[in-house]
Amino acid sequence: MKTKHLKWLSYLSCFVMFLATLGGSVVTKTESGLGCGNEWPLCNGKFVPAHTLASMIEYSHRAVSGAAGLLAVGAFVAFWLYRKNRKDLQLYALLALIFVMVQAFMGAMAVIYPTSSGVMALHFGFSLIAFASSIMLVLGIRTEETAEKNSGSAPAQSDALSVSIGFRNLTWFATLYTYIVVYIGAYVSHTDSAGGCSGWPLCNNELIPDLTGGTGVAFIHRIAALLLLVLIALVGHLAYWKHPHHREIRKLGVAATVLIIIQVFTGAGIVFTLNNFEVYLFTSLAHIIVLASLFGVLCYLSVRTWQLSKLSSSKVSGKRVDA
């Protein structure tokens, strides 16, 4: 199968995975999780549900999640058969398949059996990993296509450059910490704690508010998000200024920095639109879209820094042998 065909398959899989992630957030924000009752895969005992808003939202999410699962299977089979030499692309496709199945199973169990807010937050976290894996698949196959187009010309200077192990470790830490902040944010949503902090950037007009109930959950999320902003800004700074000849790393660093800044403002937008549900739904979904994109970029940057740090290790080993 040609690279072009694999690229479009990865695009389609990523897009539908994105819709599934977004749909899950719509279900949460509109409280439509039990729009089909406690039944799965049927909706209130029917294959085609009654035309109530809650049932249509929930059933549409199920349909899109099912399509995402089928496309994940197709992408995994295609890359396993036609890219045997690209273990990284096979891994991305496998991760997307595993986590879309896990989050679908957790969603089904949440419908059939009552579950805690913590488990439901983890459900969103798994769906985010599935989406991030599909983003990495897209970025990986695009890199391969670009390399094929440039195969007749001189190799890019950045192809032979490495990154330091310190920068790699910082990127890995930033990616892991982002996932933790994602989980805290999902927990805020599933416990209806978003209104615990009124006003922005201060919480209830206090530097440190009373940390009981929903206020404590919301405030912890704000502090975690502030630290994430600083951390991603550091990663972006080092990616751009310490790798002047590595175009890919610089682009990923800039993308992560821009996304985290937008993420902060969409988070503020949620606070200011809490009393207007229609606008609040838009701002909260925008918050999730930016977050999912940020996590995908960081995951891919983590993989690339790991690959490029091995070049650094190889050079050090080579120098020791020569010595």
Salt bridges, closest charged atoms under 4 A:
GLU58 OE2 - ARG62 NE 2.96
ASP88 OD2 - ARG86 NH2 2.71
GLU144 OE2 - ARG83 NE 2.58
GLU144 OE1 - ARG86 NH1 2.83
GLU145 OE2 - LYS7 NZ 3.32
GLU248 OE1 - ARG304 NE 2.82
